[in-house]
Amino acid sequence: MKRMLLGIMLLAGIHGGRTDGFAAETGDLIKAIKTVGGKGEGHAAAIKSLKLLQAADASALPEIVKAFDGAGVLAANWLRSAFESVADRAITNKAPFPAKQLEALVKDTTQDARARRLAYEWLLKVDSGLDDRLIPSLLEDPSADFRRDAVARLLSEAETQLAAKKIDEAKATYRTALRGAVHDDQVKQIVAALKKQGETVDLQAHFGFLGQWNLIGPFDNKDKKGFPVVYPPEKEIKPDATYKGQLGDVKWQPLKTDDGYGVIDIGKQLENYKGSLMYAETKVDSPQDQHVQFRLGTANSWKLWVNGKLIFAREEYHRGMRMDQYRLDVDLKQGQNVILLKILQNEQTEDWAQRYQFQLRICDAAGSAALGKN
């Protein structure tokens, strides 16, 4: 690394601060920046490389965009800084700008979403027609931000159609917008508009919430001691089994929610057993091996297993609950997959500590349902 940086610094000295002739060195500078670690590894070398990269000409911009792939949070921030410095100088000085190359990278969905968005925002400064040319094609883009832009255009179009009394056209536009909508506020706007026209939307299916579960419990969690305890459902899932629970024998029982956001409310649908824990189990079928996100919301402590593998656990009570509160990367296998959730309630008596509920959905990285509801 030191030898590489020395060569780079010598090149800088030879060129006297000029940026022409640096194309061949851009890769080395980027490599030094991407080696920076969260604990400061490679920091000094990365800082020097960043300063040199910031002095490059605009021809380096496409390579910086590509460099976001695999970059950690810190390295990505530095790459953003380099891109913005180079792009701002080029635009200010009206220097040649690689607009066509950058637009191609924005369209390339294999590129890092952060980098695509960064390039798009700077392209807008030099290409006023970019939005009209690009955004309509991004309704089902892997980037949630681009989807939001595409949906917003359709919502505006639908409102114009409604104002012109073109009701059928407006409904069709809303339905198209719904296909790409992953943000709750936009979905609610579409649902409300369609409801006025006599159409309903299955929110569970749209977001991918799991609404059918089998629950068993309560098991003991007095004094919050149940989190590490391995109760029988963690060892085996037998639909007809009976176990000794906190208040007597317990067995699996089905529980379904009609809530649009898939909320399973243990406290209201069953009972708010204080100082207890429950297990919730369900199965989903995947048409192929695939990488998905599990997005969980709960105010309770929890553990989550998929096909017997512990995915994540959090021992924290009454932190509040919201949609997509926890995002977990999960690999599903082709065919049936078994999901097991351990959800724990403590013994607090305050009004704000009475929520005993959860919601779980399966989606892609953009937030679009991966499987539909179960």
C-alpha positions as a Python dict, from the first residue, in 0.01 Angstrom:
ca = {
    (1, 'M'): (0, 0, 0),
    (2, 'K'): (281, 244, 90),
    (3, 'R'): (457, 171, -240),
    (4, 'M'): (135, 228, -432),
    (5, 'L'): (70, 560, -258),
    (6, 'L'): (425, 675, -314),
    (7, 'G'): (382, 616, -685),
    (8, 'I'): (56, 805, -685),
    (9, 'M'): (207, 1098, -497),
    (10, 'L'): (502, 1111, -735),
    (11, 'L'): (262, 1121, -1028),
    (12, 'A'): (82, 1410, -864),
    (13, 'G'): (410, 1595, -826),
    (14, 'I'): (512, 1529, -1186),
    (15, 'H'): (183, 1667, -1314),
    (16, 'G'): (209, 1969, -1086),
    (17, 'G'): (-148, 1933, -963),
    (18, 'R'): (-298, 1880, -1311),
    (19, 'T'): (-556, 1607, -1348),
    (20, 'D'): (-493, 1501, -1711),
    (21, 'G'): (-320, 1166, -1745),
    (22, 'F'): (-470, 1034, -1419),
    (23, 'A'): (-718, 792, -1575),
    (24, 'A'): (-482, 499, -1533),
    (25, 'E'): (-442, 581, -1162),
    (26, 'T'): (-811, 620, -1077),
    (27, 'G'): (-842, 250, -998),
    (28, 'D'): (-553, 264, -752),
    (29, 'L'): (-700, 565, -574),
    (30, 'I'): (-1040, 398, -549),
    (31, 'K'): (-883, 77, -422),
    (32, 'A'): (-710, 266, -140),
    (33, 'I'): (-1036, 435, -42),
    (34, 'K'): (-1229, 108, -40),
    (35, 'T'): (-978, -58, 191),
    (36, 'V'): (-1064, 176, 477),
    (37, 'G'): (-1213, -17, 767),
    (38, 'G'): (-1467, 75, 1030),
    (39, 'K'): (-1195, 72, 1296),
    (40, 'G'): (-965, 305, 1105),
    (41, 'E'): (-770, 49, 905),
    (42, 'G'): (-611, 215, 603),
    (43, 'H'): (-743, 555, 705),
    (44, 'A'): (-429, 758, 635),
    (45, 'A'): (-381, 610, 289),
    (46, 'A'): (-749, 654, 208),
    (47, 'I'): (-742, 1022, 305),
    (48, 'K'): (-450, 1089, 72),
    (49, 'S'): (-616, 898, -210),
    (50, 'L'): (-943, 1083, -157),
    (51, 'K'): (-772, 1419, -198),
    (52, 'L'): (-610, 1306, -521),
    (53, 'L'): (-933, 1157, -653),
    (54, 'Q'): (-1119, 1480, -574),
    (55, 'A'): (-875, 1657, -804),
    (56, 'A'): (-946, 1427, -1100),
    (57, 'D'): (-1133, 1539, -1409),
    (58, 'A'): (-1487, 1433, -1494),
    (59, 'S'): (-1372, 1127, -1689),
    (60, 'A'): (-1325, 958, -1349),
    (61, 'L'): (-1694, 986, -1257),
    (62, 'P'): (-1814, 659, -1417),
    (63, 'E'): (-1538, 467, -1239),
    (64, 'I'): (-1634, 624, -908),
    (65, 'V'): (-1996, 514, -963),
    (66, 'K'): (-1887, 157, -1031),
    (67, 'A'): (-1667, 162, -720),
    (68, 'F'): (-1969, 181, -488),
    (69, 'D'): (-2028, -189, -547),
    (70, 'G'): (-1910, -368, -234),
    (71, 'A'): (-1808, -44, -58),
    (72, 'G'): (-1877, -14, 314),
    (73, 'V'): (-2063, 281, 462),
    (74, 'L'): (-1747, 484, 533),
    (75, 'A'): (-1587, 414, 195),
    (76, 'A'): (-1916, 494, 19),
    (77, 'N'): (-1931, 831, 195),
    (78, 'W'): (-1580, 912, 75),
    (79, 'L'): (-1660, 801, -277),
    (80, 'R'): (-1966, 1027, -268),
    (81, 'S'): (-1745, 1316, -158),
    (82, 'A'): (-1505, 1249, -444),
    (83, 'F'): (-1787, 1226, -699),
    (84, 'E'): (-1947, 1550, -581),
    (85, 'S'): (-1618, 1740, -584),
    (86, 'V'): (-1533, 1627, -935),
    (87, 'A'): (-1885, 1675, -1072),
    (88, 'D'): (-1929, 2018, -917),
    (89, 'R'): (-1599, 2145, -1056),
    (90, 'A'): (-1675, 2009, -1404),
    (91, 'I'): (-2021, 2168, -1414),
    (92, 'T'): (-1900, 2499, -1272),
    (93, 'N'): (-1618, 2517, -1523),
    (94, 'K'): (-1839, 2387, -1807),
    (95, 'A'): (-1586, 2112, -1866),
    (96, 'P'): (-1670, 1795, -2064),
    (97, 'F'): (-1915, 1584, -1863),
    (98, 'P'): (-1967, 1207, -1925),
    (99, 'A'): (-2347, 1234, -1926),
    (100, 'K'): (-2415, 940, -2158),
    (101, 'Q'): (-2189, 708, -1961),
    (102, 'L'): (-2345, 812, -1632),
    (103, 'E'): (-2698, 773, -1766),
    (104, 'A'): (-2612, 421, -1879),
    (105, 'L'): (-2491, 343, -1527),
    (106, 'V'): (-2811, 485, -1376),
    (107, 'K'): (-3010, 250, -1599),
    (108, 'D'): (-2788, -44, -1504),
    (109, 'T'): (-2974, -208, -1215),
    (110, 'T'): (-2669, -420, -1128),
    (111, 'Q'): (-2493, -107, -1005),
    (112, 'D'): (-2511, -1, -641),
    (113, 'A'): (-2839, 181, -567),
    (114, 'R'): (-2657, 459, -378),
    (115, 'A'): (-2430, 528, -672),
    (116, 'R'): (-2711, 520, -927),
    (117, 'R'): (-2905, 776, -727),
    (118, 'L'): (-2601, 998, -684),
    (119, 'A'): (-2529, 995, -1058),
    (120, 'Y'): (-2894, 1064, -1138),
    (121, 'E'): (-2913, 1366, -907),
    (122, 'W'): (-2605, 1522, -1066),
    (123, 'L'): (-2721, 1444, -1418),
    (124, 'L'): (-3033, 1645, -1349),
    (125, 'K'): (-2810, 1951, -1323),
    (126, 'V'): (-2695, 1914, -1684),
    (127, 'D'): (-2994, 1740, -1845),
    (128, 'S'): (-3336, 1892, -1783),
    (129, 'G'): (-3507, 1622, -1991),
    (130, 'L'): (-3368, 1332, -1788),
    (131, 'D'): (-3675, 1290, -1567),
    (132, 'D'): (-3919, 1258, -1855),
    (133, 'R'): (-3689, 1019, -2039),
    (134, 'L'): (-3586, 798, -1749),
    (135, 'I'): (-3826, 790, -1455),
    (136, 'P'): (-4131, 632, -1626),
    (137, 'S'): (-3925, 320, -1695),
    (138, 'L'): (-3828, 273, -1329),
    (139, 'L'): (-4165, 178, -1178),
    (140, 'E'): (-4037, -165, -1072),
    (141, 'D'): (-3674, -69, -1024),
    (142, 'P'): (-3467, -240, -749),
    (143, 'S'): (-3418, 105, -595),
    (144, 'A'): (-3703, 218, -369),
    (145, 'D'): (-3611, 582, -437),
    (146, 'F'): (-3653, 547, -812),
    (147, 'R'): (-3978, 361, -762),
    (148, 'R'): (-4104, 648, -551),
    (149, 'D'): (-4026, 895, -831),
    (150, 'A'): (-4206, 681, -1089),
    (151, 'V'): (-4510, 634, -866),
    (152, 'A'): (-4526, 1006, -790),
    (153, 'R'): (-4548, 1084, -1162),
    (154, 'L'): (-4832, 837, -1205),
    (155, 'L'): (-5019, 979, -906),
    (156, 'S'): (-4997, 1325, -1058),
    (157, 'E'): (-5119, 1185, -1390),
    (158, 'A'): (-5412, 1011, -1222),
    (159, 'E'): (-5516, 1330, -1043),
    (160, 'T'): (-5515, 1513, -1374),
    (161, 'Q'): (-5731, 1240, -1525),
    (162, 'L'): (-5977, 1260, -1236),
    (163, 'A'): (-6001, 1635, -1275),
    (164, 'A'): (-6088, 1580, -1642),
    (165, 'K'): (-6356, 1324, -1541),
    (166, 'K'): (-6160, 1043, -1706),
    (167, 'I'): (-6247, 802, -1427),
    (168, 'D'): (-6160, 472, -1595),
    (169, 'E'): (-5824, 605, -1712),
    (170, 'A'): (-5751, 733, -1362),
    (171, 'K'): (-5833, 397, -1204),
    (172, 'A'): (-5605, 221, -1451),
    (173, 'T'): (-5326, 466, -1371),
    (174, 'Y'): (-5369, 414, -997),
    (175, 'R'): (-5354, 38, -1044),
    (176, 'T'): (-5033, 76, -1246),
    (177, 'A'): (-4886, 298, -976),
    (178, 'L'): (-4974, 42, -710),
    (179, 'R'): (-4769, -218, -894),
    (180, 'G'): (-4451, -28, -815),
    (181, 'A'): (-4546, 142, -487),
    (182, 'V'): (-4339, 35, -185),
    (183, 'H'): (-4371, 343, 38),
    (184, 'D'): (-4661, 333, 282),
    (185, 'D'): (-4767, 694, 229),
    (186, 'Q'): (-4798, 644, -148),
    (187, 'V'): (-4977, 313, -105),
    (188, 'K'): (-5227, 475, 131),
    (189, 'Q'): (-5291, 750, -123),
    (190, 'I'): (-5355, 493, -396),
    (191, 'V'): (-5576, 278, -173),
    (192, 'A'): (-5786, 579, -72),
    (193, 'A'): (-5826, 691, -434),
    (194, 'L'): (-5931, 345, -552),
    (195, 'K'): (-6168, 304, -258),
    (196, 'K'): (-6354, 618, -371),
    (197, 'Q'): (-6401, 444, -705),
    (198, 'G'): (-6533, 127, -545),
    (199, 'E'): (-6213, -80, -562),
    (200, 'T'): (-6036, -245, -268),
    (201, 'V'): (-5671, -339, -228),
    (202, 'D'): (-5539, -643, -43),
    (203, 'L'): (-5268, -474, 160),
    (204, 'Q'): (-5138, -796, 311),
    (205, 'A'): (-5074, -935, -35),
    (206, 'H'): (-4933, -607, -167),
    (207, 'F'): (-4674, -569, 108),
    (208, 'G'): (-4614, -941, 162),
    (209, 'F'): (-4734, -959, 521),
    (210, 'L'): (-4784, -1301, 674),
    (211, 'G'): (-5132, -1311, 824),
    (212, 'Q'): (-5175, -1677, 920),
    (213, 'W'): (-4982, -1827, 1208),
    (214, 'N'): (-4991, -2107, 1461),
    (215, 'L'): (-4922, -1996, 1819),
    (216, 'I'): (-4834, -2187, 2132),
    (217, 'G'): (-4794, -2064, 2489),
    (218, 'P'): (-4773, -1898, 2725),
    (219, 'F'): (-4438, -2017, 2857),
    (220, 'D'): (-4272, -1861, 3161),
    (221, 'N'): (-4090, -1530, 3127),
    (222, 'K'): (-4124, -1404, 3485),
    (223, 'D'): (-3841, -1166, 3574),
    (224, 'K'): (-3751, -1174, 3203),
    (225, 'K'): (-3575, -1507, 3248),
    (226, 'G'): (-3724, -1681, 2945),
    (227, 'F'): (-3515, -1522, 2670),
    (228, 'P'): (-3227, -1776, 2686),
    (229, 'V'): (-3446, -2071, 2788),
    (230, 'V'): (-3491, -2334, 2518),
    (231, 'Y'): (-3854, -2439, 2539),
    (232, 'P'): (-3978, -2741, 2336),
    (233, 'P'): (-4088, -2547, 2022),
    (234, 'E'): (-3724, -2447, 1968),
    (235, 'K'): (-3629, -2814, 1953),
    (236, 'E'): (-3921, -2946, 1749),
    (237, 'I'): (-4235, -2828, 1577),
    (238, 'K'): (-4503, -3094, 1613),
    (239, 'P'): (-4854, -2969, 1530),
    (240, 'D'): (-5026, -3217, 1765),
    (241, 'A'): (-4782, -3189, 2054),
    (242, 'T'): (-4883, -3077, 2404),
    (243, 'Y'): (-4632, -2919, 2641),
    (244, 'K'): (-4631, -2788, 2996),
    (245, 'G'): (-4669, -2412, 2983),
    (246, 'Q'): (-4676, -2128, 3230),
    (247, 'L'): (-5045, -2174, 3320),
    (248, 'G'): (-5092, -2540, 3236),
    (249, 'D'): (-5074, -2756, 2926),
    (250, 'V'): (-5039, -2572, 2594),
    (251, 'K'): (-5077, -2676, 2232),
    (252, 'W'): (-5052, -2512, 1894),
    (253, 'Q'): (-5354, -2310, 1788),
    (254, 'P'): (-5418, -2122, 1461),
    (255, 'L'): (-5439, -1744, 1466),
    (256, 'K'): (-5523, -1531, 1165),
    (257, 'T'): (-5535, -1155, 1127),
    (258, 'D'): (-5742, -954, 882),
    (259, 'D'): (-5538, -642, 959),
    (260, 'G'): (-5406, -496, 635),
    (261, 'Y'): (-5059, -466, 784),
    (262, 'G'): (-5053, -820, 917),
    (263, 'V'): (-5054, -730, 1286),
    (264, 'I'): (-5092, -1036, 1508),
    (265, 'D'): (-5219, -891, 1836),
    (266, 'I'): (-5154, -1154, 2102),
    (267, 'G'): (-5279, -925, 2378),
    (268, 'K'): (-5618, -871, 2213),
    (269, 'Q'): (-5668, -1184, 2003),
    (270, 'L'): (-5559, -1416, 2286),
    (271, 'E'): (-5459, -1259, 2616),
    (272, 'N'): (-5191, -1022, 2738),
    (273, 'Y'): (-5010, -1276, 2954),
    (274, 'K'): (-4772, -1071, 3167),
    (275, 'G'): (-4425, -1215, 3218),
    (276, 'S'): (-4478, -1471, 2943),
    (277, 'L'): (-4352, -1572, 2603),
    (278, 'M'): (-4523, -1722, 2299),
    (279, 'Y'): (-4402, -1902, 1990),
    (280, 'A'): (-4552, -1823, 1649),
    (281, 'E'): (-4494, -2056, 1355),
    (282, 'T'): (-4587, -2040, 989),
    (283, 'K'): (-4474, -2182, 657),
    (284, 'V'): (-4416, -2016, 321),
    (285, 'D'): (-4350, -2167, -20),
    (286, 'S'): (-4079, -2020, -241),
    (287, 'P'): (-4076, -2098, -615),
    (288, 'Q'): (-3696, -2101, -615),
    (289, 'D'): (-3392, -2046, -395),
    (290, 'Q'): (-3387, -1674, -336),
    (291, 'H'): (-3243, -1399, -119),
    (292, 'V'): (-3513, -1190, 50),
    (293, 'Q'): (-3566, -952, 338),
    (294, 'F'): (-3774, -1033, 644),
    (295, 'R'): (-3911, -708, 786),
    (296, 'L'): (-4040, -734, 1141),
    (297, 'G'): (-4221, -489, 1363),
    (298, 'T'): (-4276, -550, 1735),
    (299, 'A'): (-4255, -372, 2069),
    (300, 'N'): (-4146, -691, 2243),
    (301, 'S'): (-3830, -897, 2277),
    (302, 'W'): (-3792, -1161, 2010),
    (303, 'K'): (-3595, -1436, 1839),
    (304, 'L'): (-3644, -1548, 1480),
    (305, 'W'): (-3555, -1879, 1314),
    (306, 'V'): (-3593, -1979, 949),
    (307, 'N'): (-3566, -2348, 868),
    (308, 'G'): (-3419, -2409, 1211),
    (309, 'K'): (-3147, -2145, 1177),
    (310, 'L'): (-3142, -1854, 1421),
    (311, 'I'): (-3152, -1538, 1209),
    (312, 'F'): (-3149, -1267, 1476),
    (313, 'A'): (-3256, -1194, 1833),
    (314, 'R'): (-3320, -879, 2032),
    (315, 'E'): (-3383, -862, 2405),
    (316, 'E'): (-3543, -522, 2444),
    (317, 'Y'): (-3892, -448, 2573),
    (318, 'H'): (-4136, -175, 2473),
    (319, 'R'): (-3911, 12, 2233),
    (320, 'G'): (-4215, 95, 2023),
    (321, 'M'): (-4341, -72, 1709),
    (322, 'R'): (-4345, 39, 1348),
    (323, 'M'): (-4358, -112, 1003),
    (324, 'D'): (-4021, -248, 882),
    (325, 'Q'): (-3866, -181, 1222),
    (326, 'Y'): (-3612, -461, 1176),
    (327, 'R'): (-3474, -568, 837),
    (328, 'L'): (-3311, -907, 811),
    (329, 'D'): (-3144, -1068, 509),
    (330, 'V'): (-3266, -1426, 468),
    (331, 'D'): (-3203, -1701, 215),
    (332, 'L'): (-3513, -1903, 132),
    (333, 'K'): (-3488, -2246, -26),
    (334, 'Q'): (-3708, -2367, -307),
    (335, 'G'): (-4023, -2523, -166),
    (336, 'Q'): (-4150, -2501, 190),
    (337, 'N'): (-3974, -2282, 449),
    (338, 'V'): (-4055, -2288, 821),
    (339, 'I'): (-4057, -1963, 1018),
    (340, 'L'): (-4052, -1962, 1398),
    (341, 'L'): (-4079, -1646, 1608),
    (342, 'K'): (-4032, -1630, 1984),
    (343, 'I'): (-4201, -1321, 2125),
    (344, 'L'): (-4169, -1217, 2488),
    (345, 'Q'): (-4372, -990, 2716),
    (346, 'N'): (-4245, -858, 3051),
    (347, 'E'): (-4436, -759, 3363),
    (348, 'Q'): (-4454, -380, 3331),
    (349, 'T'): (-4796, -237, 3410),
    (350, 'E'): (-4773, 109, 3249),
    (351, 'D'): (-5028, 180, 2975),
    (352, 'W'): (-4754, 218, 2715),
    (353, 'A'): (-4610, -125, 2805),
    (354, 'Q'): (-4915, -334, 2716),
    (355, 'R'): (-4852, -400, 2348),
    (356, 'Y'): (-4801, -771, 2281),
    (357, 'Q'): (-4801, -795, 1904),
    (358, 'F'): (-4592, -835, 1592),
    (359, 'Q'): (-4605, -807, 1214),
    (360, 'L'): (-4376, -978, 964),
    (361, 'R'): (-4348, -947, 589),
    (362, 'I'): (-4123, -1095, 321),
    (363, 'C'): (-4004, -865, 44),
    (364, 'D'): (-3713, -776, -179),
    (365, 'A'): (-3459, -505, -99),
    (366, 'A'): (-3685, -237, -249),
    (367, 'G'): (-3977, -340, -27),
    (368, 'S'): (-4187, -517, -290),
    (369, 'A'): (-4359, -839, -180),
    (370, 'A'): (-4145, -1141, -262),
    (371, 'L'): (-4408, -1409, -208),
    (372, 'G'): (-4743, -1244, -136),
    (373, 'K'): (-4935, -1329, 179),
    (374, 'N'): (-4946, -1682, 318),
}
